[in-house]
């Protein structure tokens, strides 16, 4: 099973879907414990959930402060991903203890929190796609029509970002990705999907974006080879030529830089 679930036109990462399900079950457990014990477990669960999400986000921000210094506004862009889950779990547990005190309801809610957290971690690991080899022979073209062979990047890690000019999230993240690509020792290619050189040049000129890292894939064969379910998709490839991670949807600077750091250390 892949790491992306598709429901009609909506795509969601499996771990995010599992996190949403776990949060719903946690709130449902709060209602049940409140009915059985008479304690304010339902309200405590809601507060603990909010505190846990905020703490998990802030924990991630602190871990990747350099990236957030460049784009402080992205701290609130939680739809791009980026959480320190175990910091959030600990913050939620502490909130439950403070809200409910030492009583049976507290023990029940912390036990539920522990089971759901461990279950989410285990299922996310099981559902995460195993590293797969990137097919050989993928050749693209730069904006001057010169061939660019992806195979030439093998032997060191690299990143492929699949995008299109009509894709809103692609347009939003593109200035950041170009900036990261310019400064990164790890090659980052921005691969336009199924559009003409003229259309891409017009877009780059209108947005005043550099095209140094932009290449063209007029047939979309890279999307097929990497099993990209939509755009934007960012694919991380290790030195052995294996796809180790895909990020479908808009990615933040912090998440991109963290994934590149992980790739370089693998």
C-alpha positions as CSV (number, residue, x, y, z in Angstrom):
1,X,0.0,0.0,0.0
2,X,1.3,3.4,-0.9
3,X,1.8,6.5,1.3
4,X,-1.0,8.5,-0.5
5,X,-4.7,7.7,-0.3
6,X,-6.9,9.1,-3.1
7,X,-10.6,9.8,-2.5
8,X,-12.1,11.2,-5.8
9,X,-10.1,14.4,-6.5
10,X,-8.7,14.6,-3.0
11,X,-5.3,13.2,-2.1
12,X,-4.1,12.8,1.5
13,X,-1.0,11.2,2.9
14,X,-1.7,8.0,4.7
15,X,0.0,9.2,7.9
16,X,-2.1,12.4,7.9
17,X,-5.3,10.4,7.4
18,X,-4.3,8.1,10.3
19,X,-3.5,11.2,12.5
20,X,-7.0,12.6,11.8
21,X,-8.6,9.3,12.6
22,X,-6.6,9.0,15.9
23,X,-7.6,12.6,16.9
24,X,-11.3,11.8,16.3
25,X,-11.0,8.6,18.3
26,X,-9.3,10.5,21.1
27,X,-12.2,13.0,21.3
28,X,-14.7,10.1,21.2
29,X,-12.9,8.4,24.1
30,X,-13.1,11.7,26.0
31,X,-16.9,11.6,25.6
32,X,-17.2,8.0,26.7
33,X,-14.9,8.5,29.8
34,X,-16.9,11.6,30.7
35,X,-20.2,9.6,30.6
36,X,-18.8,6.7,32.7
37,X,-16.9,8.7,35.3
38,X,-18.7,12.0,35.5
39,X,-15.3,13.8,35.1
40,X,-14.8,16.6,32.6
41,X,-12.9,14.2,30.3
42,X,-14.6,15.4,27.1
43,X,-13.5,19.0,27.7
44,X,-10.0,18.0,28.8
45,X,-9.6,15.9,25.7
46,X,-10.4,18.8,23.5
47,X,-8.0,21.1,25.3
48,X,-5.3,18.5,25.3
49,X,-5.7,17.9,21.6
50,X,-5.3,21.6,20.8
51,X,-2.3,21.9,23.1
52,X,-0.8,18.8,21.6
53,X,-1.1,20.1,18.0
54,X,0.3,23.5,18.9
55,X,3.2,21.9,20.9
56,X,4.0,19.5,18.1
57,X,4.1,22.4,15.6
58,X,6.3,24.6,17.8
59,X,8.6,21.7,18.5
60,X,9.1,21.3,14.7
61,X,9.6,25.0,14.3
62,X,12.3,25.1,17.0
63,X,14.1,22.1,15.4
64,X,14.2,23.9,12.1
65,X,14.5,27.5,13.2
66,X,16.9,28.5,10.4
67,X,14.3,27.7,7.8
68,X,11.5,29.5,9.6
69,X,13.6,32.6,10.1
70,X,13.6,33.1,6.3
71,X,9.8,32.7,6.1
72,X,8.3,33.4,9.6
73,X,4.8,33.4,8.2
74,X,5.1,29.7,7.4
75,X,4.9,28.9,11.1
76,X,1.1,28.9,10.6
77,X,1.1,27.0,7.3
78,X,0.3,23.7,9.0
79,X,-1.3,22.3,5.9
80,X,2.3,22.0,4.5
81,X,3.1,19.5,7.2
82,X,5.9,19.7,9.8
83,X,5.2,18.4,13.4
84,X,7.2,16.9,16.2
85,X,4.6,14.3,17.2
86,X,6.1,13.0,20.4
87,X,6.5,16.5,21.8
88,X,2.8,16.9,21.0
89,X,1.9,13.7,22.8
90,X,3.8,14.6,25.9
91,X,2.2,18.1,26.0
92,X,-1.2,16.5,25.6
93,X,-0.5,14.0,28.4
94,X,0.6,16.8,30.7
95,X,-2.5,18.8,29.9
96,X,-4.7,15.9,30.8
97,X,-3.0,15.5,34.1
98,X,-3.3,19.2,34.9
99,X,-7.0,19.3,33.8
100,X,-8.2,16.1,35.4
101,X,-5.9,15.6,38.4
102,X,-5.1,12.2,39.9
103,X,-8.2,10.2,39.2
104,X,-9.4,7.2,37.2
105,X,-10.5,9.4,34.3
106,X,-6.9,10.7,33.9
107,X,-5.5,7.2,33.8
108,X,-8.0,6.2,31.2
109,X,-7.4,9.2,28.9
110,X,-3.6,8.9,29.1
111,X,-3.9,5.2,28.3
112,X,-6.0,6.0,25.3
113,X,-3.5,8.7,24.2
114,X,-0.6,6.2,24.5
115,X,-2.4,3.5,22.6
116,X,-3.5,5.8,19.8
117,X,0.0,7.4,19.5
118,X,1.8,4.1,19.4
119,X,-0.8,2.7,17.0
120,X,-0.4,5.7,14.7
121,X,3.4,5.3,14.7
122,X,3.2,1.6,13.9
123,X,0.6,1.9,11.2
124,X,2.4,4.8,9.6
125,X,5.6,2.7,9.4
126,X,3.7,-0.3,7.9
127,X,1.9,1.9,5.3
128,X,4.9,3.9,4.3
129,X,6.1,2.7,0.9
130,X,9.4,0.9,0.8
131,X,12.2,2.5,-1.1
132,X,11.9,1.8,-4.7
133,X,14.5,2.1,-7.5
134,X,14.1,5.1,-9.8
135,X,13.9,3.7,-13.4
136,X,16.9,4.4,-15.5
137,X,16.9,6.1,-18.9
138,X,14.9,9.2,-17.9
139,X,16.0,12.1,-20.1
140,X,14.6,15.6,-19.9
141,X,15.4,18.9,-21.6
142,X,16.4,22.2,-20.3
143,X,14.8,25.5,-21.5
144,X,17.4,25.7,-24.3
145,X,16.4,22.2,-25.6
146,X,19.6,20.5,-24.3
147,X,19.1,16.9,-23.0
148,X,19.4,16.4,-19.2
149,X,19.9,12.8,-18.2
150,X,18.7,12.0,-14.6
151,X,21.0,9.1,-14.6
152,X,23.9,11.6,-14.5
153,X,22.9,12.4,-11.0
154,X,23.2,8.9,-9.7
155,X,25.9,8.3,-7.1
156,X,24.7,11.1,-4.9
157,X,21.3,12.1,-3.5
158,X,19.0,14.4,-5.4
159,X,15.5,15.8,-5.4
160,X,12.9,16.0,-8.1
161,X,10.0,18.4,-7.9
162,X,7.2,17.8,-10.3
163,X,5.1,20.9,-11.2
164,X,2.9,22.7,-13.7
165,X,2.1,26.3,-14.4
166,X,-1.6,25.8,-13.9
167,X,-1.1,24.3,-10.4
168,X,-1.8,26.8,-7.6
169,X,0.2,25.0,-4.9
170,X,3.1,24.6,-7.4
171,X,3.2,28.3,-8.1
172,X,3.1,29.1,-4.4
173,X,6.0,26.9,-3.4
174,X,8.1,27.4,-6.5
175,X,10.0,30.6,-5.5
176,X,11.1,28.9,-2.3
177,X,12.2,25.7,-4.0
178,X,14.2,27.7,-6.5
179,X,15.8,29.5,-3.6
180,X,16.6,26.2,-1.8
181,X,17.9,24.6,-5.1
182,X,20.3,27.5,-5.6
183,X,21.8,27.1,-2.1
184,X,21.7,23.3,-1.8
185,X,24.7,21.0,-2.3
186,X,22.1,18.4,-3.2
187,X,20.8,18.8,-6.8
188,X,17.2,19.9,-7.0
189,X,15.4,19.7,-10.4
190,X,12.1,21.4,-11.0
191,X,10.5,19.2,-13.6
192,X,7.6,20.8,-15.5
193,X,5.0,18.3,-16.6
194,X,3.5,18.2,-20.1
195,X,3.9,21.9,-21.0
196,X,5.8,23.6,-23.8
197,X,9.0,25.5,-23.4
198,X,7.3,28.7,-24.5
199,X,4.6,28.3,-21.8
200,X,7.2,27.7,-19.1
201,X,9.3,30.6,-20.2
202,X,6.3,32.9,-20.1
203,X,5.4,31.8,-16.6
204,X,9.0,32.2,-15.3
205,X,9.2,35.7,-16.9
206,X,5.9,36.8,-15.5
207,X,6.8,35.6,-12.0
208,X,10.4,36.8,-12.3
209,X,11.8,33.4,-11.4
210,X,15.1,32.0,-12.4
211,X,15.0,28.9,-14.7
212,X,18.4,27.4,-13.9
213,X,16.9,24.4,-12.1
214,X,13.9,24.1,-14.4
215,X,13.7,21.2,-16.9
216,X,10.9,20.0,-19.2
217,X,9.1,16.7,-19.3
218,X,6.6,17.1,-22.2
219,X,5.4,13.5,-22.0
220,X,5.0,13.2,-18.2
221,X,7.2,10.1,-18.1
222,X,8.8,11.1,-14.8
223,X,5.5,11.3,-13.1
224,X,4.7,7.8,-14.3
225,X,8.2,6.5,-13.3
226,X,7.9,8.0,-9.8
227,X,4.2,7.1,-9.3
228,X,3.3,10.7,-8.6
229,X,-0.4,11.0,-7.9
230,X,-0.7,14.7,-8.5
231,X,1.1,18.0,-8.5
232,X,3.2,19.3,-6.9
233,X,5.0,16.1,-5.9
234,X,8.5,16.3,-4.4
235,X,10.6,13.1,-4.8
236,X,13.7,12.3,-2.7
237,X,16.2,9.9,-4.3
238,X,19.2,8.5,-2.4
239,X,22.7,7.9,-3.6
240,X,21.8,4.4,-4.6
241,X,19.1,5.7,-6.9
242,X,16.2,4.7,-4.7
243,X,13.1,6.8,-4.1
244,X,13.1,7.1,-0.3
245,X,10.3,9.6,0.1
246,X,7.5,11.4,-1.7
247,X,5.8,14.5,-0.6
248,X,2.5,15.1,-2.4
249,X,1.2,18.7,-2.1
250,X,2.8,22.0,-1.2
251,X,5.9,21.6,0.9
252,X,7.4,24.1,3.3
253,X,11.0,25.3,3.3
254,X,11.5,23.6,6.7
255,X,10.1,20.3,5.5
256,X,12.1,20.4,2.3
257,X,15.4,21.3,4.0
258,X,14.8,18.6,6.8
259,X,14.2,16.0,4.1
260,X,17.3,17.0,2.2
261,X,19.4,16.8,5.4
262,X,18.0,13.3,6.1
263,X,18.8,12.3,2.5
264,X,22.4,13.6,2.7
265,X,22.8,11.7,6.0
266,X,21.5,8.4,4.6
